Amino acid sequence: MQKNVFVLLCFLVSTHLFSQNSTSAFIETVSRKFDKEFETGAGGVAAIVHKGKVVYKKSFGHEYAGGPEITEDTYFSIGSVSKSVATLVIADLIAEKKLQLTTPLSNAFANAPSGVEVHDLLSHNSGFRFKGNWQIEHGRTRNVLISEIMRQGLGKKEFLYNNLAFSLVENIIEQQTGLSWTSVFHQYLAKRGLEHITISNIENNIPLAHPHFKTPQIKKLVSVSRLPKYYPERVSSSAGVFASLKDLVKFAQLQFLPEFDYLHLPRVEANDILNCSVSFPVKRDKIRASYALGWRVIELKDDKGQSSRMVYHGGYLRGISAFVGLIKTHDLAVIMVRNDELYTPTKVVSSVWGAYLEAFSS
């Protein structure tokens, strides 16, 4: 009996030490990658959170050339990571029974196609084919965009990444609550201690990292505007959120609460990421890529225990790139935002997930 207990204790201690060593290896690898990537470019911030505590934090660069230094309180546009923030608000509305995943789009639009519900919009599985990206980028109003998506109607129900369709949830929420989407967004985030996150215009005296990109005429990174154009105004739930590193750390910590687990469950295959021109840590045919509710999921196909799963979202608008990733089995979160295009979200996905697979499979 005593021998069996001793063997069990040895096993538990060795397993614990292996987990500790693997976690340390992962943190060290990702930290080095961020340190290297932050040697060049306009500016950015990054953090790694383990068991709710920040174990790595970095900021570098300036809001714009000759401008203030970037800090953990500097606002960044986070692009499509906005979707993950929006689903936190939506989850709280659902918890208060002010909204359901099955609430139909027709509640907000009399001319909406039948069969489209909140969960379809949040998982990019509504069947809407009109994406409107070109029209957004050329300044079409939201009313015009919505008229066009309704006019074109539905195709086959399958995954199609669609900023405009996702943002239709804003109109459903307004109809269900009697409040503006902007008001609901800020009120519900404030309840969670995230009152600094915003979808409102940012005043000139507020620290804000300007987008930086290269033009055909100018071969170096330049900032030609203070804010990204059009996307934040037209589809704020999809790509209009502004947040600091400090905000995103709090946001990531909240995602480990069990009440948000259902947001992270795969719902539809989303193989668009596998078509990107980056090197993945394993062959593409071994990867399962999915979309959940405002989150992406990447894992190994043969992993029945979900130990390889990373829940994440990337964000890209011209001149900014962002990433928030959750490795829930090991209580790890990784955050990166830059005000340039030198380290794309897809590269971060491959890099962070690759570091995770290497650390925890050795």
Summary of the structure (lengths in Angstrom):
residues: 362
radius of gyration: 21.0
end to end distance: 32.3
largest distance: 77.7
contacts: 1228
relative contact order: 0.18
helix: 43%
strand: 19%
